[in-house]
Amino acid sequence: MSILSSIGRLATEFSAARARYQTERAIHALPIELQKDIGWPEAADVKTGLRLGVGSWAGAK
C-alpha cells in the first residue's frame, strides 16, 4: 500500500466521520419529541445523561 493510498483512505474516513458528526448535531438540535418520532435512539437516554457518540474518526469502524 503506497503512502498516497493511505492518505486517501484516511481522508475518506475523516470525511465520512465529519458527515456523521454533522448529522448527529443536526438531529440533537431537534426537539426531543421530534427525535422520538423519528426513532432517534438517544432520545430516551436524555433523562439519564447517557450519550453514545459516533466515536473517534480514526478506527471507529
MIVO-104191 format. One record per residue: residue number from 1; residue in one letter; y, z, x of N, C-alpha, C, O, CB in turn. Coordinates in nm, 4 decimals, decimal comma. Atoms other than C-alpha are relative to their C-alpha. Glycine has a CB too. Layout:
// MIVO-104191
@seq:NUM	type:A	n.y:Y	n.z:Z	n.x:X	ca.y:Y	ca.z:Z	ca.x:X	c.y:Y	c.z:Z	c.x:X	o.y:Y	o.z:Z	o.x:X	cb.y:Y	cb.z:Z	cb.x:X
...
//
This chain:
// MIVO-104191
@seq:1	type:M	n.y:-0,1169	n.z:0,0000	n.x:0,0857	ca.y:0,0000	ca.z:0,0000	ca.x:0,0000	c.y:0,1237	c.z:0,0000	c.x:0,0907	o.y:0,1380	o.z:0,0848	o.x:0,1788	cb.y:-0,0005	cb.z:0,1236	cb.x:-0,0977
@seq:2	type:S	n.y:-0,1196	n.z:0,0098	n.x:-0,0837	ca.y:0,3293	ca.z:-0,1037	ca.x:0,1514	c.y:0,1070	c.z:0,0992	c.x:-0,0460	o.y:0,1012	o.z:0,1539	o.x:-0,1561	cb.y:0,0557	cb.z:-0,1434	cb.x:-0,0027
@seq:3	type:I	n.y:-0,1089	n.z:-0,0935	n.x:0,0312	ca.y:0,6403	ca.z:0,1093	ca.x:0,1601	c.y:0,0829	c.z:-0,0501	c.x:-0,1181	o.y:0,1307	o.z:0,0298	o.x:-0,1987	cb.y:0,0905	cb.z:0,0202	cb.x:0,1230
@seq:4	type:L	n.y:-0,0790	n.z:0,0542	n.x:0,1117	ca.y:0,8193	ca.z:-0,1268	ca.x:-0,0803	c.y:-0,0706	c.z:0,0197	c.x:-0,1335	o.y:-0,0060	o.z:0,0484	o.x:-0,2343	cb.y:0,0280	cb.z:-0,1488	cb.x:0,0220
@seq:5	type:S	n.y:0,0715	n.z:-0,0226	n.x:0,1259	ca.y:0,5453	ca.z:-0,0997	ca.x:-0,3410	c.y:0,0032	c.z:0,1483	c.x:-0,0375	o.y:0,0092	o.z:0,1822	o.x:-0,1557	cb.y:-0,1461	cb.z:-0,0494	cb.x:0,0109
@seq:6	type:S	n.y:-0,0098	n.z:-0,1440	n.x:0,0279	ca.y:0,5541	ca.z:0,2805	ca.x:-0,3070	c.y:0,1364	c.z:0,0358	c.x:-0,0573	o.y:0,1465	o.z:0,1133	o.x:-0,1524	cb.y:-0,0258	cb.z:0,0814	cb.x:0,1275
@seq:7	type:I	n.y:-0,1357	n.z:-0,0253	n.x:0,0505	ca.y:0,9302	ca.z:0,2851	ca.x:-0,3567	c.y:0,0150	c.z:-0,0551	c.x:-0,1412	o.y:0,0765	o.z:0,0086	o.x:-0,2267	cb.y:0,1060	cb.z:-0,0631	cb.x:0,0935
@seq:8	type:G	n.y:-0,0056	n.z:0,0587	n.x:0,1340	ca.y:0,8951	ca.z:0,0538	ca.x:-0,6565	c.y:-0,0720	c.z:0,0845	c.x:-0,1025	o.y:-0,0245	o.z:0,1019	o.x:-0,2147	cb.y:-0,0587	cb.z:-0,1386	cb.x:0,0011
@seq:9	type:R	n.y:0,0765	n.z:-0,0855	n.x:0,0911	ca.y:0,6296	ca.z:0,2771	ca.x:-0,8107	c.y:0,0771	c.z:0,1282	c.x:-0,0311	o.y:0,0815	o.z:0,1720	o.x:-0,1461	cb.y:-0,1376	cb.z:0,0340	cb.x:0,0606
@seq:10	type:L	n.y:-0,0795	n.z:-0,1212	n.x:0,0221	ca.y:0,8466	ca.z:0,5861	ca.x:-0,7618	c.y:0,1208	c.z:-0,0275	c.x:-0,0892	o.y:0,1549	o.z:0,0537	o.x:-0,1752	cb.y:0,0465	cb.z:0,0580	cb.x:0,1338
@seq:11	type:A	n.y:-0,1150	n.z:0,0358	n.x:0,0836	ca.y:1,1464	ca.z:0,4088	ca.x:-0,9139	c.y:-0,0428	c.z:-0,0192	c.x:-0,1451	o.y:0,0293	o.z:0,0201	o.x:-0,2368	cb.y:0,0675	cb.z:-0,1280	cb.x:0,0527
@seq:12	type:T	n.y:0,0513	n.z:0,0200	n.x:0,1358	ca.y:0,9364	ca.z:0,3097	ca.x:-1,2160	c.y:-0,0316	c.z:0,1336	c.x:-0,0664	o.y:0,0018	o.z:0,1548	o.x:-0,1830	cb.y:-0,1256	cb.z:-0,0889	cb.x:0,0024
@seq:13	type:E	n.y:0,0310	n.z:-0,1324	n.x:0,0544	ca.y:0,8092	ca.z:0,6663	ca.x:-1,2624	c.y:0,1270	c.z:0,0778	c.x:-0,0327	o.y:0,1347	o.z:0,1443	o.x:-0,1360	cb.y:-0,0856	cb.z:0,0792	cb.x:0,0988
@seq:14	type:F	n.y:-0,1260	n.z:-0,0694	n.x:0,0237	ca.y:1,1608	ca.z:0,8052	ca.x:-1,2314	c.y:0,0693	c.z:-0,0547	c.x:-0,1241	o.y:0,1231	o.z:0,0217	o.x:-0,2042	cb.y:0,0918	cb.z:-0,0124	cb.x:0,1219
@seq:15	type:S	n.y:-0,0635	n.z:0,0625	n.x:0,1159	ca.y:1,2926	ca.z:0,5570	ca.x:-1,4873	c.y:-0,0680	c.z:0,0441	c.x:-0,1300	o.y:-0,0007	o.z:0,0732	o.x:-0,2289	cb.y:-0,0042	cb.z:-0,1533	cb.x:0,0130
@seq:16	type:A	n.y:0,0736	n.z:-0,0428	n.x:0,1191	ca.y:1,0181	ca.z:0,6485	ca.x:-1,7359	c.y:0,0276	c.z:0,1472	c.x:-0,0308	o.y:0,0442	o.z:0,1840	o.x:-0,1471	cb.y:-0,1512	cb.z:-0,0229	cb.x:0,0190
@seq:17	type:A	n.y:-0,0277	n.z:-0,1424	n.x:0,0209	ca.y:1,0784	ca.z:1,0217	ca.x:-1,6849	c.y:0,1404	c.z:0,0203	c.x:-0,0541	o.y:0,1625	o.z:0,1055	o.x:-0,1402	cb.y:-0,0177	cb.z:0,0781	cb.x:0,1306
@seq:18	type:R	n.y:-0,1378	n.z:-0,0104	n.x:0,0486	ca.y:1,4506	ca.z:0,9752	ca.x:-1,7378	c.y:0,0089	c.z:-0,0408	c.x:-0,1470	o.y:0,0803	o.z:0,0224	o.x:-0,2249	cb.y:0,0939	cb.z:-0,0876	cb.x:0,0852
@seq:19	type:A	n.y:0,0013	n.z:0,0430	n.x:0,1402	ca.y:1,3866	ca.z:0,7872	ca.x:-2,0625	c.y:-0,0604	c.z:0,1087	c.x:-0,0888	o.y:-0,0095	o.z:0,1352	o.x:-0,1977	cb.y:-0,0791	cb.z:-0,1318	cb.x:-0,0156
@seq:20	type:R	n.y:0,0602	n.z:-0,1097	n.x:0,0774	ca.y:1,1564	ca.z:1,0693	ca.x:-2,1823	c.y:0,0972	c.z:0,1159	c.x:-0,0144	o.y:0,1092	o.z:0,1742	o.x:-0,1222	cb.y:-0,1299	cb.z:0,0486	cb.x:0,0666
@seq:21	type:Y	n.y:-0,0965	n.z:-0,1099	n.x:0,0022	ca.y:1,4193	ca.z:1,3288	ca.x:-2,0915	c.y:0,1140	c.z:-0,0292	c.x:-0,0975	o.y:0,1541	o.z:0,0585	o.x:-0,1740	cb.y:0,0561	cb.z:0,0247	cb.x:0,1409
@seq:22	type:Q	n.y:-0,1095	n.z:0,0354	n.x:0,0902	ca.y:1,6945	ca.z:1,1426	ca.x:-2,2770	c.y:-0,0462	c.z:0,0019	c.x:-0,1452	o.y:0,0293	o.z:0,0422	o.x:-0,2337	cb.y:0,0562	cb.z:-0,1381	cb.x:0,0356
@seq:23	type:T	n.y:0,0543	n.z:-0,0051	n.x:0,1356	ca.y:1,4707	ca.z:1,1065	ca.x:-2,5830	c.y:-0,0142	c.z:0,1445	c.x:-0,0462	o.y:0,0198	o.z:0,1779	o.x:-0,1598	cb.y:-0,1360	cb.z:-0,0719	cb.x:-0,0067
@seq:24	type:E	n.y:0,0147	n.z:-0,1415	n.x:0,0346	ca.y:1,3912	ca.z:1,4783	ca.x:-2,5747	c.y:0,1351	c.z:0,0636	c.x:-0,0302	o.y:0,1471	o.z:0,1409	o.x:-0,1252	cb.y:-0,0694	cb.z:0,0760	cb.x:0,1135
@seq:25	type:R	n.y:-0,1348	n.z:-0,0541	n.x:0,0249	ca.y:1,7617	ca.z:1,5647	ca.x:-2,5511	c.y:0,0529	c.z:-0,0460	c.x:-0,1352	o.y:0,1133	o.z:0,0326	o.x:-0,2081	cb.y:0,0972	cb.z:-0,0431	cb.x:0,1118
@seq:26	type:A	n.y:-0,0476	n.z:0,0526	n.x:0,1280	ca.y:1,8398	ca.z:1,3389	ca.x:-2,8485	c.y:-0,0698	c.z:0,0697	c.x:-0,1162	o.y:-0,0061	o.z:0,1023	o.x:-0,2163	cb.y:-0,0227	cb.z:-0,1518	cb.x:-0,0078
@seq:27	type:I	n.y:0,0741	n.z:-0,0663	n.x:0,1075	ca.y:1,5661	ca.z:1,4979	ca.x:-3,0596	c.y:0,0419	c.z:0,1462	c.x:-0,0119	o.y:0,0536	o.z:0,1980	o.x:-0,1229	cb.y:-0,1517	cb.z:-0,0100	cb.x:0,0248
@seq:28	type:H	n.y:-0,0438	n.z:-0,1400	n.x:0,0046	ca.y:1,6745	ca.z:1,8510	ca.x:-2,9634	c.y:0,1404	c.z:0,0138	c.x:-0,0581	o.y:0,1774	o.z:0,1218	o.x:-0,1041	cb.y:-0,0041	cb.z:0,0611	cb.x:0,1398
@seq:29	type:A	n.y:-0,1347	n.z:-0,0045	n.x:0,0566	ca.y:2,0271	ca.z:1,7632	ca.x:-3,0768	c.y:-0,0033	c.z:-0,0080	c.x:-0,1527	o.y:0,0962	o.z:0,0224	o.x:-0,2185	cb.y:0,0848	cb.z:-0,1141	cb.x:0,0567
@seq:30	type:L	n.y:0,0130	n.z:0,0090	n.x:0,1451	ca.y:1,8978	ca.z:1,7057	ca.x:-3,4305	c.y:-0,0161	c.z:0,1397	c.x:-0,0592	o.y:-0,0612	o.z:0,2313	o.x:0,0095	cb.y:-0,1199	cb.z:-0,0898	cb.x:-0,0390
@seq:31	type:P	n.y:0,0221	n.z:-0,1292	n.x:0,0662	ca.y:1,8964	ca.z:1,9914	ca.x:-3,6834	c.y:-0,1498	c.z:0,0330	c.x:-0,0055	o.y:-0,2336	o.z:-0,0571	o.x:-0,0091	cb.y:0,0598	cb.z:-0,0013	cb.x:-0,1431
@seq:32	type:I	n.y:0,1391	n.z:-0,0454	n.x:0,0009	ca.y:1,5754	ca.z:2,1983	ca.x:-3,6903	c.y:-0,0768	c.z:-0,0590	c.x:-0,1181	o.y:-0,1927	o.z:-0,0978	o.x:-0,1037	cb.y:-0,0059	cb.z:0,1531	cb.x:-0,0047
@seq:33	type:E	n.y:0,0673	n.z:0,0526	n.x:0,1184	ca.y:1,4952	ca.z:2,0799	ca.x:-4,0428	c.y:-0,0425	c.z:-0,1452	c.x:0,0213	o.y:-0,1519	o.z:-0,1849	o.x:-0,0187	cb.y:0,0915	cb.z:0,0108	cb.x:-0,1227
@seq:34	type:L	n.y:0,0317	n.z:0,1400	n.x:-0,0269	ca.y:1,5072	ca.z:1,7167	ca.x:-3,9320	c.y:-0,1105	c.z:-0,0109	c.x:0,1044	o.y:-0,1962	o.z:-0,0987	o.x:0,0950	cb.y:0,1251	cb.z:-0,0756	cb.x:0,0469
@seq:35	type:Q	n.y:0,1063	n.z:0,0002	n.x:-0,1007	ca.y:1,2919	ca.z:1,7935	ca.x:-3,6283	c.y:-0,1348	c.z:0,0286	c.x:-0,0660	o.y:-0,2354	o.z:-0,0338	o.x:-0,0321	cb.y:0,0292	cb.z:0,1045	cb.x:0,1107
@seq:36	type:K	n.y:0,1240	n.z:-0,0309	n.x:0,0713	ca.y:1,0314	ca.z:1,9466	ca.x:-3,8593	c.y:-0,0445	c.z:-0,1183	c.x:-0,0846	o.y:-0,1639	o.z:-0,1468	o.x:-0,0932	cb.y:0,0180	cb.z:0,1242	cb.x:-0,0882
@seq:37	type:D	n.y:0,0330	n.z:0,1147	n.x:0,0842	ca.y:1,0497	ca.z:1,6437	ca.x:-4,0912	c.y:-0,0662	c.z:-0,1122	c.x:0,0795	o.y:-0,1568	o.z:-0,1789	o.x:0,0294	cb.y:0,1252	cb.z:-0,0522	cb.x:-0,0680
@seq:38	type:I	n.y:0,0592	n.z:0,1078	n.x:-0,0800	ca.y:0,9690	ca.z:1,4030	ca.x:-3,8083	c.y:-0,1226	c.z:0,0483	c.x:0,0766	o.y:-0,1875	o.z:-0,0301	o.x:0,1458	cb.y:0,1032	cb.z:-0,0566	cb.x:0,0976
@seq:39	type:G	n.y:0,1205	n.z:-0,0530	n.x:-0,0620	ca.y:0,6941	ca.z:1,6326	ca.x:-3,6816	c.y:0,0149	c.z:0,0330	c.x:0,1467	o.y:-0,0828	o.z:0,0297	o.x:0,2215	cb.y:-0,1099	cb.z:-0,0961	cb.x:-0,0164
@seq:40	type:W	n.y:-0,0204	n.z:-0,0381	n.x:-0,1398	ca.y:0,8507	ca.z:1,7354	ca.x:-3,3529	c.y:-0,0726	c.z:0,1317	c.x:0,0230	o.y:-0,0447	o.z:0,2293	o.x:-0,0466	cb.y:0,1530	cb.z:0,0124	cb.x:0,0354
@seq:41	type:P	n.y:0,0858	n.z:-0,1189	n.x:-0,0142	ca.y:0,6003	ca.z:1,9917	ca.x:-3,2205	c.y:0,0726	c.z:0,1266	c.x:0,0417	o.y:0,0231	o.z:0,2360	o.x:0,0144	cb.y:-0,1064	cb.z:-0,0278	cb.x:0,0990
@seq:42	type:E	n.y:-0,0685	n.z:-0,1188	n.x:-0,0486	ca.y:0,8556	ca.z:2,2273	ca.x:-3,0659	c.y:0,0872	c.z:0,0657	c.x:-0,1065	o.y:0,1387	o.z:0,1751	o.x:-0,0837	cb.y:0,0841	cb.z:-0,0352	cb.x:0,1193
@seq:43	type:A	n.y:-0,0864	n.z:-0,0556	n.x:0,1039	ca.y:1,0468	ca.z:2,2860	ca.x:-3,3900	c.y:-0,0541	c.z:0,1341	c.x:-0,0494	o.y:0,0238	o.z:0,2216	o.x:-0,0873	cb.y:0,0132	cb.z:-0,0985	cb.x:-0,1173
@seq:44	type:A	n.y:0,0594	n.z:-0,1248	n.x:0,0466	ca.y:0,8022	ca.z:2,5619	ca.x:-3,4862	c.y:0,0133	c.z:0,1107	c.x:0,1034	o.y:0,0059	o.z:0,2286	o.x:0,0686	cb.y:-0,1463	cb.z:-0,0212	cb.x:-0,0344
@seq:45	type:D	n.y:-0,0065	n.z:-0,0991	n.x:-0,1068	ca.y:0,8417	ca.z:2,7358	ca.x:-3,1490	c.y:0,1408	c.z:0,0490	c.x:0,0293	o.y:0,1603	o.z:0,1232	o.x:0,1255	cb.y:-0,0589	cb.z:-0,0567	cb.x:0,1244
@seq:46	type:V	n.y:-0,1386	n.z:-0,0385	n.x:-0,0264	ca.y:1,2193	ca.z:2,7847	ca.x:-3,1724	c.y:0,0172	c.z:0,1505	c.x:-0,0101	o.y:0,0863	o.z:0,2106	o.x:0,0722	cb.y:0,0948	cb.z:-0,0704	cb.x:-0,0970
@seq:47	type:K	n.y:-0,0184	n.z:-0,1435	n.x:0,0189	ca.y:1,1932	ca.z:3,1402	ca.x:-3,3012	c.y:-0,0685	c.z:0,0826	c.x:0,1087	o.y:-0,0269	o.z:0,1954	o.x:0,1350	cb.y:-0,0525	cb.z:0,0410	cb.x:-0,1357
@seq:48	type:T	n.y:0,0689	n.z:-0,0739	n.x:-0,1057	ca.y:0,9514	ca.z:3,2426	ca.x:-3,0231	c.y:0,0616	c.z:-0,0240	c.x:0,1363	o.y:0,0324	o.z:0,0487	o.x:0,2312	cb.y:-0,1459	cb.z:-0,0376	cb.x:0,0032
@seq:49	type:G	n.y:-0,0659	n.z:0,0280	n.x:-0,1263	ca.y:1,1627	ca.z:3,0907	ca.x:-2,7497	c.y:-0,0836	c.z:-0,0827	c.x:0,0959	o.y:-0,0442	o.z:-0,1026	o.x:0,2109	cb.y:0,0374	cb.z:0,1271	cb.x:0,0653
@seq:50	type:L	n.y:0,0839	n.z:0,0830	n.x:-0,0857	ca.y:0,8810	ca.z:2,8769	ca.x:-2,6134	c.y:0,0556	c.z:-0,1408	c.x:0,0067	o.y:0,1024	o.z:-0,1952	o.x:-0,0934	cb.y:-0,1448	cb.z:-0,0021	cb.x:-0,0506
@seq:51	type:R	n.y:-0,0449	n.z:0,1380	n.x:-0,0146	ca.y:0,9762	ca.z:2,5400	ca.x:-2,4745	c.y:-0,0882	c.z:-0,0670	c.x:0,1030	o.y:-0,0941	o.z:-0,0241	o.x:0,2182	cb.y:0,1503	cb.z:-0,0077	cb.x:0,0410
@seq:52	type:L	n.y:0,0839	n.z:0,0755	n.x:-0,0915	ca.y:0,7362	ca.z:2,2932	ca.x:-2,3209	c.y:0,0737	c.z:-0,1270	c.x:0,0368	o.y:0,0869	o.z:-0,2170	o.x:-0,0461	cb.y:-0,1391	cb.z:-0,0316	cb.x:-0,0625
@seq:53	type:G	n.y:-0,0780	n.z:0,1149	n.x:-0,0445	ca.y:0,9354	ca.z:2,0423	ca.x:-2,1185	c.y:-0,0872	c.z:-0,1182	c.x:0,0371	o.y:-0,2098	o.z:-0,1127	o.x:0,0270	cb.y:0,0856	cb.z:0,0380	cb.x:0,1172
@seq:54	type:V	n.y:0,0713	n.z:0,1213	n.x:-0,0379	ca.y:0,8413	ca.z:1,6970	ca.x:-2,0008	c.y:-0,0582	c.z:0,0109	c.x:0,1395	o.y:-0,1311	o.z:-0,0787	o.x:0,1819	cb.y:0,0919	cb.z:-0,1198	cb.x:-0,0083
@seq:55	type:G	n.y:0,0513	n.z:-0,0169	n.x:-0,1348	ca.y:0,7607	ca.z:1,8289	ca.x:-1,6553	c.y:0,0878	c.z:-0,0691	c.x:0,1012	o.y:0,1880	o.z:-0,1320	o.x:0,0672	cb.y:-0,1408	cb.z:-0,0523	cb.x:0,0098
@seq:56	type:S	n.y:-0,0780	n.z:0,0669	n.x:-0,1034	ca.y:0,8878	ca.z:1,7056	ca.x:-1,3278	c.y:-0,0377	c.z:-0,1467	c.x:0,0015	o.y:-0,1483	o.z:-0,1832	o.x:-0,0383	cb.y:-0,0230	cb.z:0,0646	cb.x:0,1393
@seq:57	type:W	n.y:0,0262	n.z:0,1434	n.x:0,0033	ca.y:0,9134	ca.z:1,3331	ca.x:-1,2850	c.y:-0,1019	c.z:-0,0399	c.x:0,1050	o.y:-0,1689	o.z:-0,1418	o.x:0,0882	cb.y:0,1288	cb.z:-0,0779	cb.x:0,0204
@seq:58	type:A	n.y:0,0936	n.z:0,0369	n.x:-0,1062	ca.y:0,7037	ca.z:1,3308	ca.x:-0,9683	c.y:-0,1345	c.z:0,0665	c.x:-0,0243	o.y:-0,1501	o.z:0,1863	o.x:-0,0008	cb.y:0,0554	cb.z:0,0394	cb.x:0,1387
@seq:59	type:G	n.y:0,1347	n.z:-0,0506	n.x:0,0146	ca.y:0,3406	ca.z:1,3729	ca.x:-1,0527	c.y:-0,0338	c.z:0,0598	c.x:-0,1346	o.y:-0,1428	o.z:0,1150	o.x:-0,1496	cb.y:-0,0238	cb.z:0,0993	cb.x:0,1015
@seq:60	type:A	n.y:0,0304	n.z:-0,0524	n.x:0,1335	ca.y:0,3626	ca.z:1,4775	ca.x:-1,4182	c.y:-0,0584	c.z:-0,1125	c.x:-0,0833	o.y:0,0099	o.z:-0,1722	o.x:-0,1665	cb.y:0,1272	cb.z:0,0598	cb.x:-0,0684
@seq:61	type:K	n.y:0,0641	n.z:0,1135	n.x:0,0691	ca.y:0,1127	ca.z:1,2236	ca.x:-1,5471	c.y:-0,0934	c.z:0,0481	c.x:-0,1066	o.y:-0,1560	o.z:-0,0329	o.x:-0,1749	cb.y:-0,0757	cb.z:-0,0884	cb.x:0,0981
//
